[in-house]
């Protein structure tokens, strides 16, 4: 079934949203100790060779094997110095034929040393040492620049900094990094039926699961959660919440009130400043965005699964653009149990993943309810969203589908 001109594709609508955050990312300096989880905004290159000097890979003895007559080892070597890590290797002078220095792992090589013999292959007698295993010229030595040469790129812009990246930056000579500023995000949930989580529910009320979900999802994406507001389906309440949120945030995410009903107050307030439209997807067909006091606002449908799907498909890429993150790695799985999909709409099916033999993962719907937009408890059983193309109406076992991360 072709998509009508009044309905946008997922990709078209995502491009509309990305236009809201021109000017991001904003760059700031950050100490290395506080950079975990931040997004790198500049290339990090080695300030010097890594390692910066040739050094020992073992605790043992350094010798000048290549300087021995006819490259043959002598029966016993005279131990002339100790070289712990961190000591200037030139302090004991050069090592010549028949001489050895005690050396520790990571210690710089003394002049003349071209081979290291491990402790376990050595027998020490007074101030001499002899070796009880074959020795190969150049063994157990780490060459200068073996890991990286000076000027080589260590980390690329767009890297989400994990502990291993910080270790590499420190080793490369960096104490501060240029990182993307964290966007400040405010959450607004709407609905007369909503109550605080944990509150005793009335005959027509449900717990607000969208607020806790969105706040946690924003934090997981690397942005700063600056607060949440829950309002009734009342224009004055929503207007007040948006006023407060716009004073604190770089982006506001509203859940609920985006359809064309009489009580869809989000659409009524924001439509004049942006776009409210149908998107060819399931779930999450009604979508919208606008501005409030010049702060961009993304409006999601209020059903909980629609909120989770819309966050994964639209809000998370928007935050990634604001954070300067590199594109997510592609990921896929093979269908273990099939299901139906609405023709002409891109379906995002919550799926459970399992080991799949010779494939990366096998996948199947997480619950019997499939992609039902209200099935928030069943959503907890899912590991990811399987993306079913618009042209597919029946997903069959053995078919490979793209997967989208679900938080």
N, C-alpha and C positions, 0 to 999 in steps of 0.2 A: 504493500500500500504506500504510495508516494506521500511525502510530507507536504502539507499545504503551505502556501507562502506565508500564512500567518503564524506558523509554528517554526521555531528555530531549532537547528540541530544542536546537539551538545557542544560540538566544537565551535559553532557560531556564537553561542551564548557565552562560552568561556572567554572568547576573544573580546566580547563586549565588556565583561567584568575586568579583564586585565587592563583595559583603558582607564579604569578608575584609579590605578596606582602608578601613573607616570611619575617619575621623580624618585622612585624607590629603586634599589635600596639606598639608605642614608648611611654613610660610613663614619665609624668612630674608632679610636684607638683603645686597645684592651690589653692589660697585663696578661702574660701567658698563664698565670695561675688562675685567672678568672675567665679564660677563653673557652672552656669546655662547653659544648652545645651551641656555640656561636657559629656564624657562617663567615668563612674567610672571604675578604673583599679584595685581596691582592695576591699576586704570586709570591710565594716564599721560596727564595733561592739560597743555596748554601753559601755562607759567608766565607768559608774556608773548606779545604778538603775534609772529607769525613771518612775515616778518622783523619785527624790533621797530621799525624806522623805514623811511621811504621812502628808496630808494637807487637808484643807477644800475645799469642792466643792461648797460652798455657802457663801454669806455674812450672818452672823447671830451670834449665841452664841454657844460656845463650853462648854460642861458639862461632868461630870464624872457620867453618868447614871448608869453604872454597879456597881459603888461604893455606890449607894444609898441603905439604909436599905431595905431589901427584894425586891430590884430592883424596888422600887416605887419612882416616882418623888415627890419632895417636892413642896409645893404650890408656893413658890417664891424662886428664886436663887439670891444670892448676887453677883453683878458684881465686880470682883476683879482686872481686867486688860484689856488692849486693845492689840490685836495682829494683826497689819496690815501685809500684805505680805512683806517678806524680813526681819522681825525682828526675832532675836534669841528667840525661844519659851521658853527657860529656864530662861529668865530674870525676869519673873513675878512669878517664882516658880511653884510648882505643884498645880493642881486644885483638890480640894477635894469635898466630898459630900456637896450639897447645894450651891456650888460656880459655877460661870460661867465667861467666858471671851468673850469679844467682839472679833470676828474673821472675817477676810476678805477672799474672795475667793483666794485660792493659798497659804494662810498663813500656816506655819508649826504648827502642833498641840502642845499645851502646855502639859507638863507631866500630865498624868491622864485623859486628854480629850479622850473620846471614842465615842462621839456623837455630831453632829452639828444640831442646830435648826435654820431654816431660819428666817430672819428678819420678814417676813410677818406672821409668826406664833407666834410672840413674842409681849408682851406689856411691855414697860419699864416704871417703876415708880421710880424716883430718882435713887438710886444705886442698885435697884433690878429689876429682870425681871421674868415674869411668861409667861407660854406658853398656847396657846389657841387651839392647835391641837394635835392629838395623836403623840407621839414621839417613834421612834423605835431605839433600841440600835444599834449603828454603822452607822446610816444614814448619808448621805452627807459627807462621808469621802473617800478620794482617798488614797489607800494604797501605800506605797513605793514599787516601782517595778511593779505596776499594769499595766503600759504600756509595759515596757521591764525590764528584769533583767540584771544586770551588766554582760557583756560578750556576750549577745545575739546579733545575727546578725540583723542589722537594714537595710542595703542595700547590694545588691549583686553586684559583678563585672559585667560589661556589662550594667548597668543601665544608660540610657540617663537621665541626672539629670534635673529634673523639680523643680520649687519652693518648692513643697511639700517634695521632697527628701532633699533639703537643710535645710528645717526646722527640719526634723528628724535628720540629721547629726549634726546640731547645738545643739539640745536637748540632743543628745547622747554624747556630749562633744568634737566634732571635729571642729577645726578652719581652717584646711587645708585638702585637699583630693588629693589622687593620681589619676590622670586622664590620659586618652589616649591623646597623642599629635594629633593635627588636621593635617591631610595630606594637602599639598599644591597642588592644582589642576589647571592646565592651559588648556584652551580651544582653539582649532584651527578648524575653519570652512573653507571648500574649495568649489570653484566653480566660474567659469567665470560669471555665471548668477546672482551672489549675489550682493545686494546693501544694504547700510545702512538703517535700519528701519527709516521711515519718509521721506526718500529721494524720489524725483520724479523718477518713474521707466521708463526705456526705453522700446523699443518694445520687448526685449528678456531678461529682467531682472526681478528678484523677490526679495522681502525683505528677508534679512537673519534673519529668526526666530530661527534657531538652536543656534546661539550664545547667545542671551538673555535667551533662555530656559535653556541651559546647565549651564550657570553661576548661574542662580537662583536655579536650581536643585541641583547643587553642594553645595551651601550655605544651602539649606534646609536639605541636608543630613548631615550637621555638619562639612563639610570640608572648607578649606580656598580657595577662588577664588583668584588666583594670576595674572589673566590677560587673555585676549582673543586676538587672531590673526585671521584675515580673509585673505585668499590668493586665487589667481587665480589657475587654474589647470596647474600649472607651477612647475616643480621639484625644480628649484632654489628658488622660493618664499617659497615653503613648507619647503625646507631644512633650509632656514634662520629662519623661524618661529619656527621650531623644535629646532634649536640651542638655540634661545633665551628662549623658554619655558623650555627646559631641565635645563637651568641654574637657574631657579626659582622654579621648581616644583618637587614634589614627584611622580606625575602621570600626564600624558597628555591624554586628550580625544580629538580625531579628529573626525569630522563629515564630511563624503563625501569621494569619491574616493576609495572605498573598493572593487568594482567589478573588472572584468577582461577586461574592455575596454581599448582602447588606451590612454585615458585621465584620467584614474584612477591612479593618481600619488601617492596617499597614499599607495596603495598596492605595487606599483613599488618600492618605497623607503624603506618600512618597512618589506616586505615579507621575505627578506633574514635574518632578525633578529627574526622572530617569526612565526606566523601561520595565514594565510588567508584562510577561508574555508566557505562552505555553512553550515548553521545550520537549522535543520528541524523545522522551525517556520514561522509564518505569523503574522504581517509583520516582516522584519528584517533578511531575509535569509542570505545575505552576511555579514560576520563579520570578524574581524581580530585584531591581536595585535602584538606588537613587542617591540623593545627598541631603544631609541635614546640617545646617550651619557650616556648609562646605566640607563636612566630614562624609566620606563615602559610606553608604549603607548597603549591605547585601541582605536581602529578605528571602527566607527559606520557607517552604511549606511546613506546617506545624506537626504533621504526623511523625513520630519518632524515627522510624526507619527512613523516611524521606529526609529528615534532618541529617542522619548519619551519611546517607548516600550523597546528599547535596554538599555536605562538608567535604567528603572525600573527592568529589568530582569538580567542585567549584571553589570552595573556600580554601582548602589546603593549597591548590595551585596558586591562588591569589596571594596567600601568605608566603609561599615559596618565592614568588616574584618579588615581594616586598623584602624578603630576606636575602635575595640574590642567590638562592640555592641552585645548584646544578640540577638538570632534569633527573627525575627518578629513574632508576634502572628498570628495564623491562622485565616482566615476570609473567609466567604462564603456567597452566596446568592442563591436565587431560581429564575430560569428563568421565566419571565413574558411573553416575546414574543420571539419565537425561531428564528434561523438563520442557515445558512449553514457554514461548516468549511472544509478546504481542508484536505482530508484524508492523513495520514502520516506526518502531520505537526502540531505542537502545536500552536494553535491560541491564540492570545492575543487580545480580542475584547474590544475596548473602550465601556463602558456601563454606563448608567445613573441608579442610584439607587433610590428606593422609598420604603416607609413603606410597609411591606408585610404581614400584619395580624399576623398569628401565626409563621412566620419565621422572621429571622433577617432582611433581606432586600429582595426586589424583584428587578430584573435587566432586562434591555432590551438594545439593541444597542443604542448608543448615537445619531446616525444619520443614515440616509438611506444609506450612503456610507459605513457603516460597518467598516472594518479594513483596508480600503484603506490607503496606506502609505503616500499619499500626502495631506490628508484632515486635515490640521492643524487647520483650523477654527472650524471644527466639533469636534476636540479633546477637545476644550474648553467646550463642552457640557457634557463631560464624567466625572464621579466621580471615576472610577476605571477601571482596566483591568480584564475581565473575562478570566480565563484560560480554554481552551477547549482541552482535551487530544487528542493525535495523532490518536487514534482509532475511534474518534467520527467525523462523517461527517455531521450529522444533529443534531443541538441542539434543544431540544424540551421543551415546557413549562412544568414547574414542576421539571425540572432537577436542581440539586444543583451543583454549580461550585465554585471552588476556586477563590478568588479575590486577586489581587495584587494592592498595593497602587500606584496611579498615581499622580505625582506632576506637 
